[in-house]
Amino acid sequence: MAHDLGRAIAPAGTPDPRPPRLYYIDNLRIALTALVVLHHTAVTYGNIPAWYYTEPAKDWTGLALDAFVVLNQAFFMGFFFMIAGYFTPASYDRKGPRPFLRDRLRRLGIPLLVFLVLIRPVTDFGGFLHLRTVFAARGDALPYWIYYLVSWDPGPLWFAEVLLAFALLYVLVRRRASRRHGLGAAAGGPAAGGPAAGPPTIDRPMPRPLRPRAVVLFTIGLALATYGWRVLVPNGVSVPFLGLPTPGYAVQYASFFVLGVLAQRRGWPQSLSRRTGRLGFAVATVATLAYLPVLVTAKDSRAFDGHGTWQSLAAAAWESAFAVGVVLGLTVLFRERLNRQGRSAAFLSRHAFAVYVLHAPVLVALGHAFGRLHAPAVAKFAVVAVLALPLCWALAYLVRRLPRADRVL
């Protein structure tokens, strides 16, 4: 999502170094961004109070929204990290280490700072008013600056925060590898981030088929690593100051980013067969059906969060199989069926990252606007979702028209 598809212009008479535009990945980003908006809308009206404005469900339809949230959480942010990883090597190769890091700081750090300084105070002001009232009832005052510091978190922009860390680690790994091989500068990039001697080049991947055995081993390894990680960091535990809402998924996020880097180098998305895509969806479906009896018969839902329980192992196994299966299935589906763009899709793609940055205040405003509407949870979700998606893209369009905003968003 927050990746760089910028095109370098080669001097006249030189071959065009630009890889073909991957429209299906652009379209995947649109779909995943819409899922982020729908995800937080579902959190608003479900039974998982992890948003700036919530109305806990008072009817059974809230369970349907919770199921939607759990299914999304199992794969969609990992998929975002994989897409970001996919475009990282080519961006690094064109720019070199220092310009690459400067670009990451501009494209990720500035939106993160804007969210913290401008968007979050507006989005979370209702929380401050509520807590100030509670303090006032006890005869205490609550200055806003204290509330802001105590409740500090990057909101949805935790993704940018983590991606900045991944970008820094990637640069360190590449520079270490280049020194080990005696190249003197990062492989594929200008020396020390300085000007290139010739037209920029991009490593063109030589497709290598993704072997089924490798997929199975990766899925098993991801499940076991996630299970072990959640012994130390169970679901529901927050990371102080960093504000990560789902640190229990850190293993998935990191491994999918690395998987994206490898996928670009080895041309895996282009080599996936249609049969692989169908098998991916089948595996995700079978894993979910096998996991359901374990889930519905559990006496304590907290057993699935971690702590070394067998239920947490079952949860990690399901999440890993579901995530890998859905990512394979969606990649093939979009590559085969949605690998083109008209004006509308190009517009949606161009503004997708801005929607991610800006959607929180839109959802909170709509939540307050429909706060007095008495309806089943899923009905309120549908009403707000239908309005939120076009409003988010409209706001993104307006913000990107501000001077220089489109260089960041």
C-alpha positions in Angstrom: 0.0 0.0 0.0 2.7 2.4 1.0 5.0 1.3 -1.7 6.8 3.3 -4.4 5.8 2.7 -8.0 7.5 5.8 -9.2 9.1 5.6 -12.7 12.6 6.7 -13.4 13.1 8.5 -16.7 16.0 7.2 -18.8 17.9 9.4 -21.2 16.7 9.5 -24.8 17.8 6.5 -26.9 18.2 4.1 -23.9 16.0 1.1 -23.3 13.0 1.7 -21.0 14.0 0.2 -17.6 10.5 0.3 -16.2 8.7 -3.0 -15.5 5.2 -3.3 -16.8 2.5 -1.9 -14.6 1.0 -4.6 -12.4 -2.6 -3.6 -12.5 -3.8 -6.6 -10.6 -1.7 -5.6 -7.6 -3.1 -2.0 -7.8 -6.5 -3.6 -7.8 -5.6 -5.8 -4.8 -4.6 -2.7 -2.9 -8.0 -1.1 -3.7 -9.8 -4.2 -2.4 -7.6 -4.4 0.7 -8.0 -0.7 1.5 -11.8 -1.1 1.2 -11.5 -4.1 3.6 -9.7 -1.8 6.1 -12.6 0.6 6.1 -15.2 -2.2 6.4 -13.1 -3.8 9.1 -13.2 -0.8 11.3 -16.9 -0.2 10.5 -17.6 -3.8 11.7 -15.5 -3.1 14.9 -17.7 -0.1 15.5 -20.9 -2.1 15.7 -19.6 -5.5 16.8 -18.4 -6.9 20.2 -14.7 -6.0 19.8 -14.3 -2.5 21.3 -11.0 -1.6 19.6 -11.9 1.7 17.8 -12.3 5.4 18.6 -16.1 5.2 18.5 -18.0 2.0 19.3 -21.6 0.9 19.8 -21.5 -2.7 21.2 -24.0 -4.9 19.6 -27.2 -5.7 21.4 -28.4 -8.4 19.1 -27.0 -11.6 17.5 -26.0 -9.9 14.3 -23.0 -8.5 16.2 -21.5 -12.1 16.1 -21.6 -11.9 12.3 -19.6 -8.7 12.4 -17.1 -10.3 14.8 -16.7 -13.2 12.5 -16.0 -10.8 9.6 -13.4 -9.0 11.7 -11.6 -12.3 12.7 -11.5 -13.5 9.1 -10.1 -10.2 7.9 -7.5 -10.0 10.7 -6.2 -13.4 9.8 -4.8 -12.3 6.5 -5.4 -8.7 5.2 -2.6 -6.8 7.0 -0.2 -9.6 6.3 -1.1 -9.2 2.6 -0.4 -5.5 2.8 3.0 -6.2 4.2 3.7 -8.8 1.5 2.7 -6.2 -1.3 5.0 -3.6 0.4 7.8 -6.2 0.5 7.2 -7.0 -3.2 8.0 -3.5 -4.3 10.9 -2.9 -1.9 13.8 -4.5 -3.9 13.1 -2.6 -7.1 12.7 0.7 -5.3 16.0 0.1 -3.4 17.8 -0.9 -6.7 16.7 2.3 -8.4 17.6 4.7 -5.6 20.3 3.2 -3.5 20.2 3.1 0.3 20.1 6.7 1.4 17.6 8.0 -1.2 15.5 4.9 -0.5 15.3 5.6 3.2 14.6 9.3 2.5 11.7 8.3 0.3 10.4 5.9 2.9 10.6 8.6 5.6 8.7 11.0 3.3 6.0 8.6 2.2 5.5 6.9 5.5 6.9 9.2 8.2 5.0 12.4 7.1 1.6 10.6 7.0 2.4 9.1 10.4 3.3 12.6 11.8 0.2 14.2 10.3 -2.1 11.5 11.8 -0.5 12.0 15.3 -0.6 15.8 15.2 -3.7 16.6 13.3 -6.0 13.6 12.6 -5.9 11.7 15.9 -6.8 14.7 18.1 -10.0 15.2 16.1 -10.8 11.5 15.8 -10.3 10.8 19.5 -11.8 14.0 20.9 -14.9 12.1 22.0 -12.9 9.8 24.1 -11.3 12.8 25.8 -14.7 14.4 26.5 -16.0 11.2 28.0 -13.0 10.7 30.3 -13.0 14.4 31.3 -16.6 14.0 32.4 -15.6 11.0 34.5 -12.8 13.0 36.1 -15.1 16.0 36.8 -17.6 13.8 38.6 -14.8 12.9 41.0 -13.8 16.5 41.4 -10.6 16.1 39.3 -9.5 18.0 36.2 -8.1 16.3 33.1 -6.1 18.6 30.7 -6.1 17.5 27.1 -2.3 17.3 26.9 -2.2 14.7 29.7 -5.0 12.7 28.0 -3.1 12.9 24.7 0.1 11.6 26.1 -1.4 8.8 28.2 -3.6 7.6 25.3 -0.8 8.0 22.7 -1.0 5.6 19.8 -0.5 5.9 16.0 -4.0 4.4 15.2 -4.2 2.8 11.8 -0.8 4.4 11.0 0.9 1.7 13.0 1.3 0.1 9.6 3.5 2.9 8.4 5.4 2.8 11.7 6.2 -0.9 11.3 6.9 -0.6 7.6 9.5 2.1 8.3 11.2 -0.4 10.7 11.1 -3.1 8.0 12.6 -0.6 5.4 15.5 0.2 7.8 16.2 -3.5 8.4 16.1 -4.2 4.7 18.7 -1.5 4.0 20.9 -2.9 6.8 20.6 -6.4 5.3 21.4 -5.3 1.8 24.4 -3.2 2.8 25.8 -6.1 4.9 25.3 -8.5 2.0 27.0 -6.1 -0.5 30.0 -5.6 1.9 30.3 -9.4 2.3 30.4 -9.9 -1.4 32.9 -7.0 -1.9 30.7 -4.8 -4.0 31.4 -1.6 -2.0 27.9 -0.3 -2.5 24.4 -1.8 -2.3 23.8 -4.3 -5.0 21.8 -2.9 -7.8 21.8 0.7 -6.4 23.9 3.8 -6.8 27.0 3.9 -4.6 26.3 5.2 -1.2 23.1 6.7 -2.4 24.8 9.1 -4.8 23.9 9.8 -8.4 23.9 6.9 -10.8 26.5 6.8 -13.6 23.9 5.6 -16.1 20.2 5.0 -16.5 18.6 3.3 -13.5 18.1 -0.4 -13.7 15.6 -2.8 -12.2 16.3 -6.4 -11.6 13.9 -8.3 -13.7 12.9 -11.5 -11.9 13.4 -14.9 -13.6 10.3 -16.8 -12.7 10.9 -19.8 -10.6 7.9 -22.0 -9.9 6.7 -21.9 -6.3 6.9 -25.6 -5.2 3.9 -27.0 -3.2 6.3 -28.4 -0.6 7.8 -25.0 0.1 4.3 -23.6 0.6 3.4 -26.4 3.0 6.6 -26.0 5.0 6.2 -22.2 5.1 2.7 -22.6 6.5 3.7 -25.1 9.1 6.7 -22.9 10.1 4.5 -19.8 10.3 2.0 -21.6 12.5 4.6 -22.9 14.9 6.4 -19.6 15.1 3.2 -17.7 15.7 2.2 -20.2 18.5 5.6 -19.8 20.1 5.5 -16.0 19.8 2.1 -15.8 21.5 3.4 -17.6 24.5 5.4 -14.4 25.1 3.0 -11.9 23.5 -0.6 -13.2 23.6 -3.4 -11.6 21.6 -4.9 -8.7 23.4 -1.6 -7.5 24.8 -0.7 -4.0 23.7 2.8 -2.7 23.1 3.5 0.5 25.2 4.2 3.7 23.2 4.3 1.9 19.8 0.6 1.4 19.9 0.5 -1.8 17.9 -3.1 -3.1 18.1 -2.2 -6.7 17.1 1.4 -7.5 18.2 0.4 -11.2 18.3 0.5 -11.1 14.5 4.0 -9.8 14.3 5.4 -13.1 13.1 3.0 -13.1 10.2 3.7 -9.4 9.3 7.5 -9.9 9.2 7.4 -13.2 7.4 5.0 -11.9 4.8 7.1 -8.9 4.1 10.1 -11.2 3.6 7.9 -13.4 1.4 7.1 -10.4 -0.7 10.8 -9.6 -1.2 11.5 -13.1 -2.3 8.4 -13.2 -4.5 9.7 -10.2 -6.5 13.1 -11.7 -6.9 11.8 -15.1 -8.0 8.8 -14.0 -10.0 6.4 -16.1 -8.0 3.2 -14.2 -8.7 3.7 -14.6 -12.4 4.5 -18.4 -12.0 1.4 -19.3 -9.9 -1.0 -21.5 -11.8 -4.8 -21.2 -11.8 -4.9 -24.5 -10.1 -2.7 -23.1 -7.3 -5.2 -20.3 -6.8 -8.1 -22.7 -6.6 -6.2 -24.9 -4.1 -5.5 -21.8 -2.0 -9.2 -21.0 -1.6 -9.9 -24.7 -1.0 -7.3 -24.9 1.8 -8.6 -21.7 3.4 -12.2 -23.1 3.4 -11.2 -26.6 4.7 -9.0 -25.0 7.4 -11.9 -22.8 8.5 -14.4 -25.7 8.6 -12.0 -27.8 10.6 -11.4 -24.9 13.1 -15.0 -24.1 13.7 -15.8 -27.0 16.0 -12.8 -26.1 18.2 -13.9 -22.5 18.3 -17.6 -23.0 19.0 -17.1 -25.6 21.7 -14.5 -23.7 23.7 -15.5 -22.7 27.2 -13.0 -19.8 27.5 -12.3 -17.7 24.4 -9.1 -16.4 26.0 -7.5 -19.8 25.6 -7.1 -19.0 21.9 -5.1 -15.9 22.6 -1.8 -17.7 23.5 -0.1 -18.7 26.7 0.9 -22.1 25.2 -2.6 -23.7 25.2 -3.5 -26.3 22.6 -6.4 -24.0 21.5 -3.8 -21.2 20.7 -1.9 -23.8 18.6 -5.2 -24.6 16.7 -5.8 -20.8 16.2 -2.2 -20.3 14.9 -2.6 -23.3 12.6 -5.9 -22.0 11.2 -4.7 -18.4 10.8 -1.6 -19.5 8.9 -3.4 -21.9 6.6 -6.2 -19.4 6.0 -3.8 -16.5 5.3 -1.6 -18.4 2.9 -4.6 -19.9 1.1 -6.4 -16.6 0.7 -3.3 -14.8 -0.4 -2.6 -17.4 -3.1 -6.2 -17.5 -4.2 -6.6 -13.7 -4.4 -3.3 -13.2 -6.2 -4.2 -15.6 -8.9 -7.8 -14.4 -9.1 -6.8 -10.8 -9.6 -4.0 -11.6 -11.9 -6.3 -13.6 -14.2 -9.5 -11.7 -13.9 -8.7 -8.1 -12.8 -5.4 -7.3 -14.4 -6.6 -4.1 -16.1 -7.8 -0.6 -15.1 -10.2 1.9 -16.5 -10.5 5.5 -15.2 -12.5 4.5 -12.1 -10.1 1.8 -11.0 -7.1 4.1 -11.7 -8.8 6.8 -9.5 -9.4 4.4 -6.7 -5.9 3.0 -6.8 -4.3 6.5 -6.9 -6.1 7.5 -3.7 -6.0 4.2 -1.8 -3.2 5.1 0.6 -4.8 8.4 1.3 -8.0 6.6 2.2 -6.0 4.4 4.6 -4.6 7.5 6.3 -7.8 9.5 6.4 -10.6 6.9 7.0 -10.7 7.1 10.8 -12.3 10.5 11.2 -14.9 9.7 8.5 -16.0 6.6 10.3 -16.1 8.3 13.7 -18.2 11.2 12.3 -20.6 8.7 10.7 -20.8 6.8 13.9 -21.9 9.9 15.8 -24.3 10.9 13.0 -26.2 7.6 13.2 -25.8 7.2 17.0 -29.5 7.6 17.6 -30.6 5.2 14.8 -32.1 2.1 16.4 -31.4 -0.9 14.2 -29.7 -4.3 14.3 -25.9 -4.1 14.4 -25.5 -5.5 10.9 -28.0 -3.0 9.5 -26.1 0.0 11.0 -22.9 -1.5 9.7 -24.4 -1.7 6.2 -25.7 1.9 6.2 -22.4 3.3 7.5 -20.3 1.2 5.1 -22.3 2.3 2.1 -21.7 5.9 3.0 -18.1 5.5 4.3 -16.5 4.1 1.2 -17.3 6.9 -1.2 -16.8 9.6 1.4 -13.4 8.2 2.3 -12.3 8.3 -1.4 -13.9 11.8 -1.8 -11.9 13.1 1.2 -8.7 11.5 -0.1 -9.3 13.2 -3.5 -9.7 16.6 -1.8 -6.7 16.2 0.4 -4.4 15.0 -2.4 -5.3 18.2 -4.4 -3.6 20.3 -1.7 -0.1 21.6 -2.7 2.5 18.8 -2.7 0.1 16.3 -0.9 0.1 14.0 -3.8 3.9 13.6 -3.5 3.4 12.0 -0.1 -0.1 10.3 -0.4 
